[in-house]
Amino acid sequence: MDRDNGSGGPSTPSGPTARLRRRKGSTEVAPEVETNGDRLLLNDRNKYKSMLIRTYSTVWMIGGFVSIIYLGHLYIWGMVVVIQIFMAKELFNLLRKAHEDRQLPGFRLLNWHFFFTVMLFVYGRILSQRLVNTVTMDKFLYKLVGRLIKYHMVTCYFLYIAGFMWFILTLKKKMYKYQFSQYAWTHMILIVVFTQSAFTVANIFEGIFWFLLPASLIVINDIAAYIFGFFFGRTPLIKLSPKKTWEGFIGASFATMISAFVLANVMGRFQWLTCPRKDLSTGWLECDPGSLFKPEYYTVPQWFPEWFPWREISILPVQWHALCLGLFASIIAPFGGFFASGFKRAFKIKDFGDSIPGHGGITDRMDCQMVMAVFAYIYHQSFIVPQSLSIEMIMDQILMNLTFEEQRALYTKLGQIIMEKQFGES
């Protein structure tokens, strides 16, 4: 039985029988042991093996992540899609009952039908303009893509209606409650998975910087909280996560804020990370980075000690925005993890899955990322993107909403207006 506090309850079973039972049910929550309070986690020998496994997995994840970032926007988008599929799989299996599923052949296939229908809808809306920009030079592909975009919404709607009818036609007597609960659970999963991923993909194509920095800050905060809690943690932070400590939380906050300021300076100097991707090609990017990514120089005050090596410091304006992202990643985003902890306690499971040794499932790693991705998009749109219409925005609307003949008529009309103005001024 899962408990919030390990003290004052019945004694924990021990011996070979208890160990065997815990081994067989690895996803179930084991009875909690008091890990904070009177003693440091540092003195718990069993924690070193767990830390080694977790570190090994972390190195592999960071290495793979860096490689995908180097490959570019499309590969990062592909990574997000793979993560989504794993998250959906873990969440679909959470309330799955094998006995009922055997009586409902094809019922799991219906879940994935809804999943890929929503994927087509979400990414079709986000990437449609970039797809148009990619095929503009080919007249046949341009017309084909134009038709796909025009009928994209109705296609997705009828795919969803087909799934809805499929569900109704497969309802079985004495299983209505299970089927309707699975139907509702499927839609809840789609909302959770695709809400955050839609914002994540939008951030990627606005510039890898706006995806990479927030994601990195969550990873740094998680690692720093683990290290500070491991070596200095004494005071429990929240009952939902008894291994989280105030020492880890505060230490991670300082580490995340410092990292945000430094990383923004490093990442902001690479056009590959700062330039937005306007199409779906994989070529190198060149753009005017804008004032946010152009360094400003500050003279060091006279009272700084002489051993300080710099008399002038270069700071990118985006670094001040990075501090806001770091503050959110330190204080607010961890509540996504607390929510996930409470959710797992409600279903009496330890992890959402076992895809990553030492970390649990993909969903266990993405709980805080979901919250952070949404905030990063809202912050970027509210405080970074200019609110007035730009030439690029107008051109995007023209390419997306006008046919080729309408674009040619607009071109002719604009030519006439410009000629009349020139003659009028002369």
C-alpha positions in Angstrom: 0.0 0.0 0.0 1.4 3.4 -1.0 1.9 5.8 1.9 2.9 9.4 2.1 5.0 8.9 5.3 6.9 5.8 6.1 7.1 6.3 9.8 4.5 5.2 12.3 3.0 2.4 10.1 3.4 -1.3 10.1 6.8 -2.7 9.6 8.1 -3.3 6.1 8.2 -6.9 5.0 11.7 -8.2 4.7 13.5 -11.4 3.6 13.6 -13.4 0.3 9.8 -13.4 -0.1 9.4 -9.7 0.0 12.4 -9.2 -2.3 10.9 -11.6 -4.8 7.5 -9.9 -4.7 9.1 -6.5 -5.3 11.1 -7.9 -8.2 8.0 -9.4 -9.9 6.0 -6.2 -9.6 8.6 -3.7 -10.6 6.1 -1.0 -11.7 4.3 -1.1 -8.4 5.1 1.4 -5.7 7.3 -0.2 -3.1 6.8 0.7 0.6 8.6 4.0 1.2 11.6 4.3 3.4 12.5 7.5 5.2 15.4 8.9 3.1 15.6 12.4 4.4 15.4 14.0 7.8 18.0 12.5 10.2 20.4 11.3 7.6 21.8 12.2 4.2 21.2 10.2 1.1 25.0 10.3 0.8 25.2 7.7 3.6 22.8 5.3 1.8 25.1 2.7 0.1 22.2 1.4 -2.1 21.9 4.8 -3.7 25.3 4.7 -5.4 24.3 1.8 -7.7 21.1 3.7 -8.6 23.1 6.9 -9.2 25.6 5.0 -11.5 22.7 3.5 -13.6 21.0 6.9 -13.8 24.3 8.6 -14.8 25.0 6.1 -17.5 21.5 6.6 -19.0 21.8 10.3 -18.8 25.1 10.4 -20.7 23.5 8.3 -23.5 20.4 10.6 -23.6 22.4 13.8 -23.7 24.8 12.4 -26.4 21.8 11.4 -28.6 20.1 14.7 -28.0 23.1 16.7 -29.0 23.5 14.6 -32.2 19.9 15.3 -33.2 20.2 19.0 -32.5 23.2 19.1 -34.9 21.2 17.4 -37.6 18.6 20.2 -37.5 14.9 21.1 -37.3 13.3 18.2 -39.2 15.3 15.6 -37.1 14.3 17.3 -33.9 10.7 17.2 -35.0 11.1 13.5 -35.7 12.5 13.1 -32.2 9.4 14.8 -30.8 7.2 12.4 -32.8 9.0 9.4 -31.4 8.7 10.7 -27.9 5.0 11.2 -28.4 4.5 7.7 -29.6 6.3 6.3 -26.5 4.4 8.6 -24.2 1.1 7.5 -25.7 2.1 3.8 -25.5 2.9 4.2 -21.8 -0.3 6.0 -21.0 -2.5 3.7 -23.1 -1.1 0.8 -21.1 -1.7 2.5 -17.8 -5.4 1.6 -17.6 -5.3 -1.4 -19.9 -6.8 -4.6 -18.6 -5.7 -7.7 -20.5 -8.8 -9.7 -19.8 -11.1 -7.1 -21.2 -8.8 -6.4 -24.2 -9.0 -10.1 -25.2 -12.7 -9.7 -25.5 -12.4 -6.6 -27.7 -10.2 -7.4 -30.7 -9.0 -4.3 -32.5 -9.8 -2.0 -29.6 -6.2 -0.9 -29.1 -6.0 -0.2 -32.9 -8.8 2.3 -32.4 -6.6 4.2 -29.8 -3.8 4.6 -32.4 -6.3 5.6 -35.1 -7.3 8.6 -32.9 -3.6 9.3 -32.1 -2.5 9.5 -35.7 -5.6 11.5 -36.7 -4.8 14.1 -34.1 -1.1 14.0 -35.2 -2.1 14.8 -38.8 -4.4 17.6 -37.6 -1.9 19.3 -35.3 1.2 19.1 -37.5 -0.8 19.8 -40.6 -1.8 23.2 -39.2 1.7 24.0 -37.8 3.8 23.0 -40.8 1.4 23.8 -43.7 3.1 27.1 -44.5 6.6 25.7 -44.3 5.5 22.9 -46.7 4.2 25.5 -49.1 7.5 27.3 -49.0 9.3 24.1 -49.7 7.5 23.2 -52.9 6.8 26.8 -54.2 9.2 26.3 -57.2 7.4 23.2 -58.5 4.0 24.0 -60.0 2.6 20.5 -59.8 3.7 19.9 -56.1 2.5 23.4 -55.3 -1.0 22.6 -56.6 -1.0 19.3 -54.8 0.1 20.8 -51.5 -2.5 23.6 -51.9 -5.3 21.0 -52.3 -4.0 19.1 -49.3 -4.0 22.2 -47.1 -7.4 23.3 -48.4 -9.0 20.0 -47.4 -6.8 19.2 -44.4 -9.4 20.1 -41.8 -12.2 18.2 -43.4 -10.0 15.1 -43.9 -9.0 15.1 -40.3 -12.6 15.6 -39.2 -13.9 12.6 -41.2 -11.0 10.4 -40.0 -12.1 11.3 -36.5 -15.8 10.6 -37.3 -14.7 7.2 -38.7 -13.1 6.4 -35.4 -16.1 7.6 -33.5 -18.4 5.3 -35.6 -15.9 2.5 -35.2 -16.1 2.9 -31.4 -20.0 2.9 -31.4 -20.2 -0.2 -33.6 -17.8 -2.2 -31.4 -19.6 -1.6 -28.1 -20.3 -4.9 -26.3 -22.8 -5.7 -23.7 -21.4 -5.9 -20.1 -18.3 -4.0 -21.3 -19.8 -0.5 -21.8 -18.2 1.0 -18.7 -14.7 -0.3 -19.6 -15.0 0.9 -23.3 -16.3 4.4 -22.4 -13.6 4.8 -19.7 -11.0 3.9 -22.3 -12.5 6.3 -24.8 -12.4 9.1 -22.3 -8.8 8.1 -21.2 -7.7 8.1 -24.9 -8.9 11.7 -25.4 -7.3 12.8 -22.2 -4.0 11.3 -23.4 -4.3 13.1 -26.7 -4.9 16.4 -25.0 -1.9 16.0 -22.7 0.5 14.7 -25.4 -0.4 17.0 -28.3 -0.9 20.2 -26.4 2.7 20.3 -25.2 4.1 18.8 -28.4 2.3 21.4 -30.6 4.0 24.2 -28.6 7.3 22.4 -28.7 7.3 22.0 -32.5 6.3 25.6 -32.9 9.3 26.6 -30.8 11.6 24.4 -32.9 10.7 26.2 -36.2 10.9 29.6 -34.6 14.5 28.9 -33.9 16.2 25.8 -32.3 17.3 28.2 -29.5 13.7 28.5 -28.2 13.4 24.8 -28.0 16.9 23.9 -26.8 17.4 26.4 -24.1 14.1 25.7 -22.2 14.6 21.9 -22.6 18.2 22.2 -21.4 17.2 24.2 -18.3 14.8 21.4 -17.3 17.5 18.8 -17.6 20.0 21.0 -15.7 17.4 21.6 -12.9 16.6 17.9 -12.6 20.3 16.9 -12.5 21.2 19.7 -10.1 18.3 18.9 -7.8 19.3 15.2 -7.7 23.0 16.1 -7.0 22.3 18.7 -4.3 19.7 16.5 -2.7 22.0 13.4 -2.8 24.8 15.2 -1.0 23.1 17.8 1.1 19.4 16.8 1.3 17.9 16.7 4.8 14.6 18.6 4.7 11.7 17.0 2.8 10.1 19.4 0.2 6.7 17.8 -0.5 5.0 14.7 0.5 4.1 13.7 -3.1 7.8 13.3 -3.7 9.5 12.3 -0.4 12.9 12.1 -2.0 12.8 15.8 -3.0 14.4 18.1 -0.5 14.5 21.8 0.1 18.3 21.7 -0.2 18.0 20.1 -3.7 15.3 22.6 -4.7 17.2 25.7 -3.7 20.6 24.5 -5.0 19.0 23.5 -8.3 17.4 26.9 -8.6 20.7 28.8 -8.3 22.4 26.4 -10.7 19.6 26.7 -13.3 19.6 30.5 -13.2 23.3 30.7 -13.7 23.2 28.1 -16.4 20.3 30.0 -18.2 22.4 33.2 -18.3 25.6 31.4 -19.5 23.9 29.0 -22.0 21.9 31.9 -23.6 25.2 33.6 -24.4 26.8 30.5 -25.9 23.7 29.4 -27.9 22.9 32.9 -29.1 26.1 33.1 -31.1 25.2 30.3 -33.5 22.9 31.2 -36.5 22.0 27.5 -36.8 20.3 27.8 -33.4 18.8 31.3 -33.7 17.5 31.5 -37.3 13.9 30.4 -37.8 13.2 27.7 -40.4 10.7 28.9 -43.0 10.6 25.7 -45.0 11.1 21.9 -44.5 14.6 21.7 -46.1 17.7 20.7 -44.2 20.2 23.2 -45.6 22.3 25.6 -43.6 20.6 28.7 -42.3 21.6 32.3 -42.7 19.7 35.2 -41.3 19.9 38.6 -39.5 19.8 37.4 -35.9 18.1 40.6 -34.8 19.0 42.8 -31.9 18.3 40.1 -29.3 21.4 38.2 -30.5 23.7 41.1 -31.1 26.2 41.6 -28.2 26.1 44.7 -26.0 29.3 45.7 -24.1 29.4 46.8 -20.5 32.4 48.2 -18.7 33.3 46.4 -15.4 32.9 48.7 -12.4 36.0 50.1 -10.7 35.4 48.2 -7.4 35.8 44.8 -9.1 39.0 43.1 -7.9 42.1 43.4 -10.1 42.4 39.6 -10.5 39.1 39.6 -12.4 40.3 38.9 -16.0 37.8 41.0 -18.0 37.5 44.8 -18.0 34.6 44.7 -20.5 31.8 42.1 -20.6 29.8 41.1 -23.6 26.2 40.3 -22.9 23.4 39.4 -25.4 20.0 41.0 -24.7 18.4 37.6 -24.9 20.3 36.6 -21.8 17.9 38.7 -19.7 15.0 36.8 -21.2 16.8 33.6 -20.4 16.8 34.5 -16.7 12.9 34.5 -16.9 13.0 31.1 -18.5 15.5 29.9 -15.8 13.3 31.2 -13.0 10.2 29.4 -14.4 12.3 26.2 -14.9 13.4 26.4 -11.3 10.2 27.2 -9.5 7.1 26.5 -11.6 8.2 23.6 -14.0 9.0 21.2 -11.1 5.3 21.2 -10.3 4.8 19.2 -13.5 6.9 16.5 -11.8 4.9 16.8 -8.6 1.7 16.4 -10.6 3.1 13.3 -12.2 4.2 11.9 -8.8 0.7 12.4 -7.5 -0.8 10.8 -10.6 1.4 7.7 -10.2 0.5 7.4 -6.5 -3.2 7.5 -7.5 -2.6 4.5 -9.7 -0.2 2.9 -7.3 2.7 2.6 -9.8 6.4 3.6 -9.4 7.0 4.7 -13.0 5.0 5.2 -16.2 7.3 2.6 -17.9 10.8 1.2 -18.0 12.1 2.6 -21.3 15.1 4.4 -19.7 17.1 2.5 -17.1 17.3 4.4 -13.8 14.8 7.0 -15.0 11.6 5.0 -15.7 9.6 5.7 -18.8 9.7 8.5 -21.4 6.7 10.1 -19.7 8.6 10.3 -16.4 11.2 12.4 -18.2 8.7 14.7 -20.0 6.5 15.8 -17.1 8.3 19.1 -16.5 9.1 19.5 -20.2 5.4 19.7 -21.0 4.9 22.7 -18.6 8.1 24.4 -19.8 7.4 24.0 -23.6 4.0 25.8 -23.2 5.6 28.6 -21.2 8.5 29.1 -23.6 6.1 29.4 -26.5 3.8 31.9 -24.7 6.8 33.9 -23.5 8.3 34.0 -27.0 5.0 35.1 -28.6 4.3 37.7 -25.9 7.7 39.3 -25.3 9.9 38.4 -28.3 7.9 38.3 -31.5 7.1 41.8 -32.8 3.3 42.4 -32.5 3.1 44.5 -35.7 2.7 42.8 -39.1 6.0 42.2 -40.9 6.7 41.7 -44.6 7.5 38.0 -43.9 4.1 37.5 -42.1 2.2 39.1 -45.0 4.1 37.0 -47.5 3.3 33.9 -45.5 -0.4 34.7 -45.6 -0.3 35.4 -49.3 1.4 32.1 -50.1 -0.9 30.1 -47.8 -4.3 31.6 -48.6 -4.1 32.7 -52.3 -4.1 30.5 -55.4 -1.3 30.9 -58.0 -3.7 33.0 -60.2 -4.7 35.2 -57.3 -1.0 35.7 -56.4 -0.3 36.7 -60.0 -3.3 39.1 -60.0 -2.0 40.6 -56.8 1.5 41.0 -58.3 0.1 42.8 -61.3 -2.1 45.1 -59.2 0.8 46.0 -56.8 2.9 46.8 -59.9 0.3 49.2 -61.2 0.0 50.9 -57.8 3.8 51.3 -57.5 4.0 52.7 -61.1 1.2 55.2 -60.4 3.0 56.4 -57.2 6.3 56.8 -59.0 4.7 58.9 -61.7 2.7 60.9 -59.2 5.8 61.7 -57.2 7.8 62.7 -60.3 
